[in-house]
Amino acid sequence: MIQQIHTALLTCEDRPNNQLLRTYGPLAPSELPAFFALLSCVLERWYERVGQFGNPEQINYNGYEDLLGLLSLGFYEVLDEDEPTAAFAARRRLRSLLAKFDTVVVEMAMPFTRPRTIREFYINLSARLNYTYEHIVGGDE
């Protein structure tokens, strides 16, 4: 049986810039480094408190951390690439990574039935990255 977990700990409320995790909509490019640092903290705390009790074949903490690194690099690649062919390839890679992250946050949210806000918190992490992607490309696909 999993013991009671304080949501403030899971949502990294004790970390600087933690409001980035709970607001909605796209992130500014200048907010991306802080957001990804916070995501790493969220992932670590989730794994320490919840993830380690899951199926080891499904939960790959190191793989999740690697995914965060690839997502971060993907955003900078999309932001910095001007050559059209390379830009479209970078966007395709980032969309694929975002789809994988969508799956990860669903797995993270799944163990929580109450409070509903913790499930929404995890799902919003992915939503913010997807909104950011859409804002960056501006429908230019």
C-alpha positions as CSV (number, residue, x, y, z in Angstrom):
1,M,0.0,0.0,0.0
2,I,1.3,3.4,-0.9
3,Q,1.4,5.9,1.9
4,Q,-0.2,9.4,1.7
5,I,1.8,11.7,-0.5
6,H,1.8,15.5,-0.1
7,T,1.0,17.1,-3.4
8,A,3.1,20.1,-2.7
9,L,6.1,17.9,-2.7
10,L,5.2,16.2,-6.0
11,T,4.4,19.6,-7.6
12,C,7.8,21.1,-6.5
13,E,6.1,24.0,-4.8
14,D,9.3,24.5,-2.8
15,R,11.3,25.3,-6.0
16,P,12.0,28.7,-7.5
17,N,9.8,29.5,-10.6
18,N,7.4,26.7,-9.6
19,Q,4.5,28.7,-10.9
20,L,5.6,27.7,-14.4
21,L,4.3,24.2,-13.6
22,R,0.8,25.4,-12.7
23,T,0.1,28.1,-15.3
24,Y,-1.4,27.4,-18.7
25,G,-0.6,28.2,-22.2
26,P,2.6,28.5,-24.1
27,L,6.0,29.1,-22.5
28,A,8.2,32.0,-23.6
29,P,11.5,30.8,-25.0
30,S,13.2,32.4,-22.0
31,E,11.2,30.2,-19.6
32,L,12.2,26.9,-21.2
33,P,15.4,26.3,-19.2
34,A,13.6,26.9,-15.9
35,F,10.6,24.8,-17.0
36,F,12.8,21.8,-18.0
37,A,14.7,22.0,-14.7
38,L,11.4,21.9,-12.9
39,L,10.2,19.0,-15.0
40,S,13.3,17.1,-14.0
41,C,12.5,17.8,-10.4
42,V,8.9,16.7,-10.9
43,L,10.0,13.5,-12.5
44,E,12.5,12.7,-9.8
45,R,10.0,13.3,-7.0
46,W,7.3,11.3,-8.8
47,Y,9.6,8.4,-9.3
48,E,10.9,8.5,-5.7
49,R,7.3,8.5,-4.3
50,V,5.2,6.7,-6.8
51,G,7.1,5.3,-9.8
52,Q,9.2,2.9,-8.0
53,F,6.1,0.9,-7.1
54,G,5.1,0.4,-10.7
55,N,6.0,-2.2,-13.3
56,P,9.8,-1.9,-14.0
57,E,9.2,-2.8,-17.6
58,Q,6.9,0.2,-18.0
59,I,8.7,2.8,-15.9
60,N,12.1,3.8,-17.1
61,Y,13.3,6.7,-15.0
62,N,16.5,7.1,-16.9
63,G,14.6,6.9,-20.2
64,Y,12.2,9.6,-19.0
65,E,15.2,11.9,-18.0
66,D,16.7,11.3,-21.4
67,L,13.4,12.2,-23.0
68,L,13.4,15.5,-21.1
69,G,16.9,16.3,-22.4
70,L,15.8,15.5,-26.0
71,L,12.7,17.6,-25.7
72,S,14.8,20.5,-24.4
73,L,17.2,20.2,-27.2
74,G,14.4,19.8,-29.7
75,F,12.8,23.1,-28.7
76,Y,16.1,24.9,-29.1
77,E,16.7,23.3,-32.5
78,V,13.2,24.3,-33.7
79,L,13.7,27.9,-32.3
80,D,17.2,28.2,-33.9
81,E,16.8,26.5,-37.3
82,D,16.1,28.8,-40.3
83,E,16.8,26.4,-43.2
84,P,13.4,25.2,-44.3
85,T,14.2,21.5,-44.9
86,A,16.1,21.2,-41.6
87,A,13.4,23.2,-39.8
88,F,10.7,20.8,-40.9
89,A,12.8,17.8,-39.9
90,A,13.4,19.4,-36.5
91,R,9.7,20.0,-36.1
92,R,8.9,16.4,-37.0
93,R,11.4,15.1,-34.4
94,L,10.0,17.4,-31.7
95,R,6.4,16.4,-32.5
96,S,7.4,12.8,-32.0
97,L,9.1,13.5,-28.7
98,L,6.1,15.5,-27.5
99,A,3.8,12.5,-28.3
100,K,6.1,10.3,-26.2
101,F,6.0,12.8,-23.3
102,D,2.2,12.9,-23.6
103,T,2.3,9.1,-22.8
104,V,4.7,9.6,-19.9
105,V,2.5,12.2,-18.2
106,V,-0.6,10.0,-18.6
107,E,1.4,7.3,-16.8
108,M,2.4,9.7,-14.1
109,A,-1.2,10.9,-13.5
110,M,-2.7,7.4,-13.6
111,P,-2.1,6.4,-10.0
112,F,-3.9,9.5,-8.6
113,T,-7.6,9.4,-8.1
114,R,-7.7,12.2,-5.6
115,P,-7.2,15.1,-5.6
116,R,-8.2,15.5,-9.2
117,T,-5.9,18.5,-9.3
118,I,-2.7,16.3,-9.2
119,R,-3.9,14.5,-12.3
120,E,-4.5,17.8,-14.0
121,F,-1.1,19.1,-12.9
122,Y,0.7,16.2,-14.7
123,I,-1.4,16.5,-17.8
124,N,-0.8,20.3,-17.9
125,L,2.9,19.7,-18.1
126,S,2.6,18.1,-21.4
127,A,-0.1,20.6,-22.6
128,R,2.2,23.5,-21.9
129,L,4.9,22.0,-24.1
130,N,2.4,21.3,-26.8
131,Y,1.1,24.8,-26.6
132,T,4.6,26.1,-26.7
133,Y,5.4,24.1,-29.8
134,E,2.2,25.3,-31.6
135,H,3.0,28.9,-30.6
136,I,6.6,28.6,-32.0
137,V,5.6,27.1,-35.3
138,G,2.5,29.3,-35.5
139,G,0.6,26.9,-37.7
140,D,3.4,27.0,-40.2
141,E,3.6,23.3,-40.9
